[in-house]
Amino acid sequence: MVAANTSGGVMAKLISPQSIAIAAAAVGQVGREADIMRTTLLHSFGLLVYVCLWTFILSFLVW
């Protein structure tokens, strides 16, 4: 459960507006935050599905 909680925090950090704004400024893509957010959101949903499935599967392995 701790690992699932930590993974959820990482996924939330991926799509936080502050992180995206800082990343855009760092790589010289100011003004393209919406494009970065769209791409990151797609990856974040994929990671969410992966973490949910593994958490569900591993919850049955604990005795």
Phi, psi and omega in degrees: 000325179295319180295321178294321178295317179296319178297322177297321177295322178294319179295322178293323179294328179300323186253014178286135182301325180296317180295320181292320179296318179294317179295319179297319179293324182293327182255011176075029181248034180300133183097349180250025182299325180295320178295318179296318180297318180299313180295316181293324180296319178298315178294324180294320177295320176298317178295323178298314179298315180300312181294320179297315179297314181293322177296318178297313180296313183289339178293336178275345182273345179276127183260000000 
